[in-house]
């Protein structure tokens, strides 16, 4: 953000998170604030303790599930424009999970109209479990950069789903249960929606089943998962697909013992070393984030003249965009000084960080 006073920007990083002073709100704040716009319900974006929340209509139930039933949540339809103090704000589909949203902020001043867009996490490939990504023209784009490096180019999701079903069927022929590790919110439902339930019984712990039911309540067609604690039998074990969050420990979860095979579904599985690190038998490259080419395409299609990159390979993305004549800044290379109050932003380069005690 060099070359311009941070007070001139519609959004700036603060101790609590990304702040819009002209609108009086934060986007995905990490510390309690009065008004939080939440892009989606993943735990690193939707946190507890805010006085009020704003989310998309289709994402509100997931946000409530994440932050607590007593949270004050206002939900907006996609494309609905709301005036918040001096700016106009709307939410637009991000394609990441059910209800995921980009935040569009428009400020009309005597110098003209300025539009900023925060993508949150997003995905460009169509997915039947969530609303498709919408390209929004803007002056400034804040984009995630999780998989921005050129080695990350996704195979088609269908090719990976075909491999997954073949792996499951191969395990059945050996009498092995199939343990598939996936993120409980979004990834699990994306995969479940595409699996053929006739292939065998599907099991999942409560954390996955509760989220899947929220998806069903929103009209997303998903096969019903069984409770592995209650319904597992030796006969079902040899044919079962058991969907688990990555943090789950199989021996502690399911009383029925037997042979099994393990797999992990993630964009990180494109790296062979990651499969070894996860200590799984198979890896499926299925991501809820844009790959290298999709990030570059998104920047181009939004026509943004300025880009801020966050979450991931920010330095590489900024270097690439600057080499192409697009002004780009690494949002993650700036930090808020210790002791700043929620609305204050004292930016320092990363290499000037004090040693942690």
Buried (B, 14 or more C-beta within 10 A) or exposed (E): BEEEEBEEBBBBBBBBBBBBBBBBBBBBBBBBBBBBBBBBBBEEBBBEEBEBBBBBBBBBBBBBBBBEEEBEBEBBEBEEEEEBEBBBBBBBBBBBBBBBBBBBBBBEEEEEEBBBBBBBBBBBBEBEBBBEBBBBEBBBBBBBBBBBBEEBEBEEBEEBBEBBBEBBBEBBEEEBBBBBBBBBBBBBBBBBBBBEEEBBBBBBBEBBBEBBBBBEEBEBEBBEBBEBEEEBEEEBBBBBBBBBBBEBEBEEBBEBEEEBBBBBBBBBBBBEEBBEEBEBBBBBBBBBBBBBEBBBBBBEEBEBEBBBBBBBBBBBBBBBBEEEEBBBBBBBBBBBBEEBEBBBBBBBEEEEEEEEE
